[in-house]
């Protein structure tokens, strides 16, 4: 996994330390190409307290980083201290092995960034209203376990001590456990971001805003995407979707992105990955027929006896769409459509060519249930990450 090397022209965009409220993260050092598996998360992995010799009332990012390195040595921080000690604010050291060190004491930011898989890091400082400071260090090791570690501290100027405290990542509670998360310390502005990843889903960004003392949950952003519905492509950014939730229909990781006009999902769409795109398995509108959506928990199917759910959606013209979800994926889709030209109905299967892709599954009795949202979250669509 790689980080992005930032050209020197991007240095003009850099800011941190609670000084600039206009966020622009296009040139950020640590991008979402590196993620961490939640199952091996070790977020607050640093020492609980660190003495900062000569820290005083207003230590800069390099002073705090030196104290951190003494307590928890790492190669990435060592390189930043070695090559950044004499750097002018906002300038960088570029190494022939395609990594760079950037330091800006005034703005409270330092990093080591690269397109390679070398160890990398970010550090940032925010000044608190009470005279204390928040000091954060994000460490990345391509071959480490965990790959990412976020260490978060309060600096007390009276005792010259860093004390570990919870970060926004520690309190992050997704609807369904994602495959991975990542985060970003801001080079510009004060917004801290957590990125949520589900295989086949667009990236979900959770922004946290700084009030001068603490970070608070802000906007939720979903990368724009294209979805398939009734075997056709259409915009993944329809007007009217203002809330989202993620549900697991089979209980085995079959994630569904549920978008709704409001917290009442009478007007909503349910999407899940299928054949390389987000596929709408049901789209409810003000004109939808009554009971147009139904879910059935079926006996475990396939050689592996995977938990199986059939989602049945009836559209306005009288077509039925049956989505068969096994384990953590969509196995196949059955369309049952009226044939207005020749009369009768026409059935078709869209899948991957497996032997068990059959309409016989429509005759399997199952336990009826309706999907339920754990919590609805306000969101906005944003440009897809490069």
Residue, then its C-alpha position, 0 to 999 in steps of 0.5 A: x500500500x502506498x502514500x502519495x508523494x506531494x510536489x513542492x507546489x502543494x506546500x502553499x496549500x498546507x496548514x494546521x494547528x487550528x489556524x485556518x478553517x478553510x480545508x483543502x486536502x487535495x495535497x495531503x500526504x496520507x491518502x486513503x490508499x492505505x487502510x487498516x483492518x479493524x480486527x487488528x486495530x491498535x489505535x492508542x498504541x503509544x506511551x500513556x504519558x511522556x515528559x517533554x523536556x523544555x516544552x514550556x507553554x508553547x512547544x512546536x510540533x518538532x519539540x513534541x515529536x522529539x519527546x515522542x521519539x524518545x518514548x516510542x522510537x520509530x524509523x519514520x519519526x527519526x527521519x523527520x527529526x534528522x532531515x527536518x530539524x533545519x528546514x525552514x517552515x513550509x519547506x521540504x527535504x526530498x530524498x533520491x529514494x522517492x520520499x520526502x520530509x515536510x515541516x511547518x512549525x508555525x502551522x503545527x504540522x510535519x510528515x514523511x510521505x512517499x509513493x513507496x512502501x517505506x515507513x511514513x508518518x504525520x504529526x499535528x498540533x492544535x492549540x486548545x482554548x485552555x492553554x493546553x494542546x492536542x498532539x497527534x502522531x499517525x504512524x504507517x508501516x507497510x509491513x507492520x501489525x497493525x499497519x496504521x497507529x494513531x497516538x493522541x495526546x493532551x499537552x499540559x504546559x504546567x507539567x510539560x507532560x503529554x497524556x494519552x487521550x481518546x481520539x475521534x477514531x477511538x469513539x468511531x462507531x459504524x453501522x456495520x463493521x467495515x473491512x477497513x478504516x483510515x484517517x487523515x491529519x489535516x495539512x490545511x484547515x482543522x478538519x480531521x477525517x476518518x475514511x470508512x471502507x466496505x468492499x465494492x462500496x463508495x468511500x464514506x468520509x466522516x469529518x470532525x470539526x474543531x471548536x478550539x477545544x475538542x473535535x465534534x462529528x461534522x459532515x458525512x460524505x459519500x463518493x459519487x458512484x454509478x449504480x445498476x438498476x434493472x440491468x441498466x446504468x444510471x447516475x449514482x447521485x440522484x437528487x433527494x437522497x439525504x440520509x444513509x445507513x448500512x445494514x447486513x441482510x444475511x448477518x454474514x457480511x452482506x452489506x447494503x447501502x440504504x439511501x433515503x429521502x429522510x429518516x422515514x424510508x418510504x422513499x429510498x433505494x437499497x444498493x449492494x455490490x454486484x458484478x463490479x458496480x453498486x446495484x439497486x435491489x429495490x427502489x421505493x418511491x411515492x408511487x410504489x405499490x403496497x408491500x413492494x419490498x419483502x425479504x425472506x431468510x432461507x435455509x442455508x444454501x450451496x455447498x458451504x451452507x451459507x446464510x441466504x436471503x431472498x430480497x423481492x422487489x415489485x416495480x410499478x409495471x408489475x415486474x418482480x426482481x429477486x436478489x439472492x444474497x449468500x454469505x457476504x455477496x449477491x449470488x444472482x438476480x432473477x427477473x420476472x417481467x410481464x411480456x406486454x407484446x406476446x402476453x404472459x411473463x418472461x423470466x431471466x437469471x443474471x449471475x456468474x454461471x454457477x450450477x445453483x443459479x436456478x429459479x427453483x429458489x423462488x419455491x423455497x419457503x423462508x422466514x419473512x422479515x423487513x430490513x431495519x435501519x440501526x441509525x440514519x445519518x445525514x450525508x452529502x455526495x462528493x467527488x470520488x477520490x482520485 
